[in-house]
Amino acid sequence: MSTPFHGLRTVVYIVDNLKAATKWYTDILGQEPYFNTDFYVGFNVGGYELGLHPQKEPMEKTANVYSYWGVDNVEEMYQKLLSNGCTELEKPTDVGEGIILAAVKDPWGNALGVINNPHFKIT
């Protein structure tokens, strides 16, 4: 089957303090951004981009779209996120066939999910 989509490229999180968010995500991800300007910060996370976009005006954030970032241990990462200022959205859950996921709100109110899916392979 063919599709015109090439796969996920970028997930952008809106933040009201780009400097603080850049430091927070640098600490959580354990790496520096590859692109760092006053108008956008980008991290290369396993070949996908996690972007930070500054927005000073209040903006409604939706929780109806979650982006799940692959991790080795969902429970450990979930606890790390909570201990670093996130709030709970979805506790670690085994949704079947060994797939475990969880979600939090980052300190700026963005939905941030983590997943371990042994069936998904990057092609």
N, C-alpha and C positions, 0 to 999 in steps of 0.2 A: 504494500500500500504506500502510496506517495502522498506527501503533504507539503504545502507551500511553507509551513513553519519549519524553521531550522533548530528550534529548541529554545529553552530559556536563555536569555542573555543577561538581563539586569533586573534586580528587585530594588526599588527605591523607597527609602524611608524618609518621611518628612520630619524635620527637627527644627526647633526654634532656637537652638544654640549649637551651631555647627562645630565650634571648637570643642565644647564639652562632649558632644556626641562622637566626634572623631576620636577623642581620647578614650571614651568608654568602649567603642567598638574595637579600637586598636587593642585594648586590654583584653576584651572578651575573645577576639579572634586570634590574639597572639601574633599579630603581624601589623606592619605599617601599611597605609593605603598606597596603591600604585599611582593614584591620581589625587592631587590635593590642592584645591583652589578655594577662593572665597565663595564661589558659587556652586561647588559640587565636590564631593569626596567619593572616590571609588576604591573598593577593596576587591582583589581577585580572590575569590573563595572557591577553590577547587575547579577553576575554569569558568566560574559564573561571577557576575558582578553584584556586589552588595553596595548600593549607592546611598549617599546621604545628601539630601537636598534641603537647604535652609529655607524656612518659610516663617517670617515674623508674624504675619497675620494669623489669627486663630483659624484653624481648619478642622472641619469634621473628619474624623478618621473612622474608617469602617472596619468592622470585625467580620465581615462576610467573605473576605479573601485572606487566606493564610498562605504564607510562603514557608515551607518546611526545608530547613537546611540539614543535610546529612551529618550525623555524628556517630561516633562509635558507641557511646553510652548515653542514652536519653536521660535517665534518672540523674546521673552526675551533672550533665550540662544544665538540666532543669534546675537543680539545686544551686549551681553556680550562678545562673541567671537571676534567680530569686535573691540570692545573697548579694547581688550587685545592683539592686534597685528595681528589678522587674516585679510585676504583679502577675498573679496567676490568671490564665485564661482557660487552660485545659491541662489537668494533671496527667502525668505519664500514663498512657493507656496502651495495652496490647490490643490492637484492633483485629487480630487474627493472623494466622500463618507466620508468626514471629515478627510482625511489623509493629513497632512501638513508636508512639509519637507523643508530643506535648507542645503546649504553646503558652506564651507569656505576652504581656505588654511590656515593651522596653520603657525606659524612663521618660520617653517622649510620647507614649501612648500608641506606638505602632505594634501590630500583631507580629510576633516573631516565633516561628515554629521550629522545632527540631524533630528529626525522625531517624530511625534506623530501620531500613527496609532491605533485608537480605536478598530480595528478589530483583531489585532494581539495579541495573548495571549501566554505566555511562557508555554509550557507543559512539 
